[in-house]
Amino acid sequence: MGVPDMKEYSVQEAEAVLDRATKDIWLEQPEDIRRMLRRNVEIEKNFSVWVSCNGRIDNFNAILYSWYTQMERGDGDVRFWQSLLSFEMDRYSQLMRNQYDMVDAAHILEVCARGYAGAETMDQLLALTRSVLFYVAQLAYWVDMSIPWDKISTAFSQIMREQG
């Protein structure tokens, strides 16, 4: 998984990449969302890809937060969390790239995987996870905002009335 020739990143370098990326998408829809939407039109799977991505990102955020609270409580050791988080960042990176064409998010998660792999303390793991949580939450916002919920709700209501 991941990009084999990607340079190594320290926890601090990964945090810096995440902080920049979060600031970049704070007020402006990321190119990843526009790319996903264009691709959805091309493959004629707008709704299913939107819903899948929305659920996947929300789930990712929930899982990350759960792991964060477990780390805060002292559950598990550094090597366990280092291995799990590095693996999951690579896995989600591939999902973002292959299923949603979100190449920027994929790259950022690969950077995080390298940062986690180099973490030496629980404090480093917690700090990097906080940064990932902020980034993924902002990305989730943009995915959700790209879905025309009003039109979908109106269409669904019409379908349900017709089924009557």
C-alpha positions as YAML, in Angstrom:
chain: A
units: angstrom
residues:
- id: 1
  name: MET
  ca: [0.00, 0.00, 0.00]
- id: 2
  name: GLY
  ca: [1.01, 3.62, -0.27]
- id: 3
  name: VAL
  ca: [3.72, 5.07, -2.41]
- id: 4
  name: PRO
  ca: [6.92, 3.05, -2.08]
- id: 5
  name: ASP
  ca: [9.30, 5.85, -3.04]
- id: 6
  name: MET
  ca: [7.70, 8.48, -0.79]
- id: 7
  name: LYS
  ca: [10.20, 10.13, 1.53]
- id: 8
  name: GLU
  ca: [10.01, 9.54, 5.24]
- id: 9
  name: TYR
  ca: [8.18, 12.14, 7.32]
- id: 10
  name: SER
  ca: [8.64, 12.89, 10.97]
- id: 11
  name: VAL
  ca: [5.58, 13.41, 13.16]
- id: 12
  name: GLN
  ca: [6.26, 17.16, 13.12]
- id: 13
  name: GLU
  ca: [6.58, 17.26, 9.32]
- id: 14
  name: ALA
  ca: [3.34, 15.30, 8.94]
- id: 15
  name: GLU
  ca: [1.59, 17.69, 11.35]
- id: 16
  name: ALA
  ca: [2.85, 20.66, 9.34]
- id: 17
  name: VAL
  ca: [1.51, 19.12, 6.10]
- id: 18
  name: LEU
  ca: [-1.85, 18.51, 7.79]
- id: 19
  name: ASP
  ca: [-2.03, 22.00, 9.28]
- id: 20
  name: ARG
  ca: [-1.34, 23.59, 5.87]
- id: 21
  name: ALA
  ca: [-3.86, 21.33, 4.16]
- id: 22
  name: THR
  ca: [-6.53, 22.08, 6.78]
- id: 23
  name: LYS
  ca: [-5.98, 25.83, 6.40]
- id: 24
  name: ASP
  ca: [-6.10, 25.50, 2.61]
- id: 25
  name: ILE
  ca: [-9.53, 23.86, 2.71]
- id: 26
  name: TRP
  ca: [-10.96, 25.80, 5.62]
- id: 27
  name: LEU
  ca: [-12.90, 28.35, 3.54]
- id: 28
  name: GLU
  ca: [-12.51, 27.01, 0.01]
- id: 29
  name: GLN
  ca: [-13.76, 23.73, -1.40]
- id: 30
  name: PRO
  ca: [-10.71, 21.57, -2.12]
- id: 31
  name: GLU
  ca: [-9.85, 20.52, -5.65]
- id: 32
  name: ASP
  ca: [-10.36, 16.92, -4.51]
- id: 33
  name: ILE
  ca: [-14.10, 17.55, -4.20]
- id: 34
  name: ARG
  ca: [-14.33, 19.19, -7.61]
- id: 35
  name: ARG
  ca: [-12.30, 16.31, -9.10]
- id: 36
  name: MET
  ca: [-14.57, 13.73, -7.47]
- id: 37
  name: LEU
  ca: [-17.68, 15.50, -8.75]
- id: 38
  name: ARG
  ca: [-16.31, 15.68, -12.31]
- id: 39
  name: ARG
  ca: [-15.38, 12.01, -12.21]
- id: 40
  name: ASN
  ca: [-18.81, 11.09, -10.84]
- id: 41
  name: VAL
  ca: [-20.42, 12.67, -13.90]
- id: 42
  name: GLU
  ca: [-18.05, 10.82, -16.21]
- id: 43
  name: ILE
  ca: [-18.75, 7.42, -14.63]
- id: 44
  name: GLU
  ca: [-22.47, 8.22, -14.14]
- id: 45
  name: LYS
  ca: [-22.41, 7.31, -10.46]
- id: 46
  name: ASN
  ca: [-22.99, 10.67, -8.79]
- id: 47
  name: PHE
  ca: [-25.31, 9.65, -6.00]
- id: 48
  name: SER
  ca: [-23.68, 6.35, -5.04]
- id: 49
  name: VAL
  ca: [-20.18, 7.86, -4.96]
- id: 50
  name: TRP
  ca: [-21.33, 10.90, -2.96]
- id: 51
  name: VAL
  ca: [-23.14, 8.78, -0.41]
- id: 52
  name: SER
  ca: [-20.28, 6.29, -0.19]
- id: 53
  name: CYS
  ca: [-17.68, 9.02, 0.29]
- id: 54
  name: ASN
  ca: [-19.83, 10.85, 2.83]
- id: 55
  name: GLY
  ca: [-20.30, 7.69, 4.89]
- id: 56
  name: ARG
  ca: [-16.69, 6.62, 4.55]
- id: 57
  name: ILE
  ca: [-15.33, 9.99, 5.73]
- id: 58
  name: ASP
  ca: [-17.79, 10.21, 8.63]
- id: 59
  name: ASN
  ca: [-16.87, 6.67, 9.65]
- id: 60
  name: PHE
  ca: [-13.17, 7.44, 9.36]
- id: 61
  name: ASN
  ca: [-13.55, 10.45, 11.64]
- id: 62
  name: ALA
  ca: [-15.54, 8.44, 14.20]
- id: 63
  name: ILE
  ca: [-12.98, 5.64, 14.23]
- id: 64
  name: LEU
  ca: [-10.09, 8.10, 14.56]
- id: 65
  name: TYR
  ca: [-11.79, 9.83, 17.47]
- id: 66
  name: SER
  ca: [-12.43, 6.49, 19.17]
- id: 67
  name: TRP
  ca: [-8.79, 5.53, 18.78]
- id: 68
  name: TYR
  ca: [-7.72, 8.96, 20.02]
- id: 69
  name: THR
  ca: [-9.74, 8.55, 23.23]
- id: 70
  name: GLN
  ca: [-8.31, 5.06, 23.74]
- id: 71
  name: MET
  ca: [-4.78, 6.40, 23.35]
- id: 72
  name: GLU
  ca: [-5.57, 9.22, 25.78]
- id: 73
  name: ARG
  ca: [-6.73, 6.65, 28.35]
- id: 74
  name: GLY
  ca: [-3.47, 4.78, 27.91]
- id: 75
  name: ASP
  ca: [-4.97, 1.72, 26.22]
- id: 76
  name: GLY
  ca: [-2.35, -0.07, 24.14]
- id: 77
  name: ASP
  ca: [1.28, 0.83, 23.73]
- id: 78
  name: VAL
  ca: [3.11, 3.08, 21.29]
- id: 79
  name: ARG
  ca: [4.10, 0.25, 18.95]
- id: 80
  name: PHE
  ca: [0.52, -1.00, 18.68]
- id: 81
  name: TRP
  ca: [-0.88, 2.44, 17.84]
- id: 82
  name: GLN
  ca: [2.04, 3.28, 15.58]
- id: 83
  name: SER
  ca: [1.41, 0.14, 13.54]
- id: 84
  name: LEU
  ca: [-2.39, 0.43, 13.45]
- id: 85
  name: LEU
  ca: [-2.50, 4.12, 12.56]
- id: 86
  name: SER
  ca: [0.20, 3.87, 9.92]
- id: 87
  name: PHE
  ca: [-1.60, 0.92, 8.30]
- id: 88
  name: GLU
  ca: [-5.00, 2.65, 8.41]
- id: 89
  name: MET
  ca: [-3.67, 5.89, 6.94]
- id: 90
  name: ASP
  ca: [-2.27, 3.92, 4.01]
- id: 91
  name: ARG
  ca: [-5.54, 2.00, 3.64]
- id: 92
  name: TYR
  ca: [-7.72, 5.12, 3.67]
- id: 93
  name: SER
  ca: [-5.28, 6.81, 1.33]
- id: 94
  name: GLN
  ca: [-5.86, 4.09, -1.24]
- id: 95
  name: LEU
  ca: [-9.63, 4.35, -0.78]
- id: 96
  name: MET
  ca: [-9.56, 8.12, -1.29]
- id: 97
  name: ARG
  ca: [-7.41, 7.76, -4.42]
- id: 98
  name: ASN
  ca: [-9.05, 4.75, -6.05]
- id: 99
  name: GLN
  ca: [-12.71, 5.12, -5.17]
- id: 100
  name: TYR
  ca: [-13.12, 8.89, -5.05]
- id: 101
  name: ASP
  ca: [-10.23, 10.30, -7.12]
- id: 102
  name: MET
  ca: [-9.23, 12.42, -4.11]
- id: 103
  name: VAL
  ca: [-5.50, 12.38, -4.84]
- id: 104
  name: ASP
  ca: [-4.58, 15.30, -2.58]
- id: 105
  name: ALA
  ca: [-6.26, 13.72, 0.44]
- id: 106
  name: ALA
  ca: [-4.64, 10.40, -0.48]
- id: 107
  name: HIS
  ca: [-1.19, 12.00, -0.51]
- id: 108
  name: ILE
  ca: [-1.79, 13.73, 2.83]
- id: 109
  name: LEU
  ca: [-2.85, 10.44, 4.43]
- id: 110
  name: GLU
  ca: [0.29, 8.78, 3.02]
- id: 111
  name: VAL
  ca: [2.35, 11.50, 4.67]
- id: 112
  name: CYS
  ca: [0.49, 10.78, 7.92]
- id: 113
  name: ALA
  ca: [1.23, 7.06, 7.57]
- id: 114
  name: ARG
  ca: [4.95, 7.90, 7.37]
- id: 115
  name: GLY
  ca: [4.65, 10.25, 10.35]
- id: 116
  name: TYR
  ca: [2.92, 7.59, 12.43]
- id: 117
  name: ALA
  ca: [5.54, 5.02, 11.45]
- id: 118
  name: GLY
  ca: [8.22, 7.31, 12.90]
- id: 119
  name: ALA
  ca: [6.37, 8.19, 16.11]
- id: 120
  name: GLU
  ca: [8.22, 7.34, 19.30]
- id: 121
  name: THR
  ca: [5.88, 8.51, 22.05]
- id: 122
  name: MET
  ca: [2.18, 8.47, 22.86]
- id: 123
  name: ASP
  ca: [2.23, 12.29, 22.91]
- id: 124
  name: GLN
  ca: [3.45, 12.30, 19.31]
- id: 125
  name: LEU
  ca: [0.72, 9.85, 18.29]
- id: 126
  name: LEU
  ca: [-1.92, 11.96, 20.02]
- id: 127
  name: ALA
  ca: [-0.69, 15.21, 18.47]
- id: 128
  name: LEU
  ca: [-0.66, 13.76, 14.96]
- id: 129
  name: THR
  ca: [-4.08, 12.19, 15.45]
- id: 130
  name: ARG
  ca: [-5.51, 15.56, 16.57]
- id: 131
  name: SER
  ca: [-4.21, 17.09, 13.35]
- id: 132
  name: VAL
  ca: [-5.66, 14.25, 11.27]
- id: 133
  name: LEU
  ca: [-9.02, 14.67, 13.02]
- id: 134
  name: PHE
  ca: [-9.17, 18.39, 12.15]
- id: 135
  name: TYR
  ca: [-8.25, 17.73, 8.53]
- id: 136
  name: VAL
  ca: [-10.69, 14.84, 8.05]
- id: 137
  name: ALA
  ca: [-13.50, 16.80, 9.75]
- id: 138
  name: GLN
  ca: [-12.99, 19.68, 7.33]
- id: 139
  name: LEU
  ca: [-12.84, 17.30, 4.38]
- id: 140
  name: ALA
  ca: [-16.07, 15.67, 5.62]
- id: 141
  name: TYR
  ca: [-17.70, 19.12, 5.69]
- id: 142
  name: TRP
  ca: [-16.87, 19.68, 2.02]
- id: 143
  name: VAL
  ca: [-18.03, 16.23, 0.98]
- id: 144
  name: ASP
  ca: [-21.34, 16.81, 2.76]
- id: 145
  name: MET
  ca: [-21.71, 20.30, 1.27]
- id: 146
  name: SER
  ca: [-21.25, 18.87, -2.24]
- id: 147
  name: ILE
  ca: [-24.35, 16.71, -1.90]
- id: 148
  name: PRO
  ca: [-27.59, 18.47, -2.99]
- id: 149
  name: TRP
  ca: [-29.53, 17.31, 0.07]
- id: 150
  name: ASP
  ca: [-32.57, 19.55, -0.56]
- id: 151
  name: LYS
  ca: [-33.10, 18.21, -4.07]
- id: 152
  name: ILE
  ca: [-32.52, 14.64, -2.94]
- id: 153
  name: SER
  ca: [-35.02, 15.04, -0.08]
- id: 154
  name: THR
  ca: [-37.61, 16.55, -2.43]
- id: 155
  name: ALA
  ca: [-37.12, 13.74, -4.97]
- id: 156
  name: PHE
  ca: [-37.28, 11.09, -2.25]
- id: 157
  name: SER
  ca: [-40.49, 12.57, -0.85]
- id: 158
  name: GLN
  ca: [-41.99, 12.51, -4.35]
- id: 159
  name: ILE
  ca: [-40.97, 8.87, -4.85]
- id: 160
  name: MET
  ca: [-42.52, 7.91, -1.50]
- id: 161
  name: ARG
  ca: [-45.78, 9.72, -2.33]
- id: 162
  name: GLU
  ca: [-45.94, 7.89, -5.66]
- id: 163
  name: GLN
  ca: [-45.43, 4.54, -3.94]
- id: 164
  name: GLY
  ca: [-48.22, 5.59, -1.61]
...
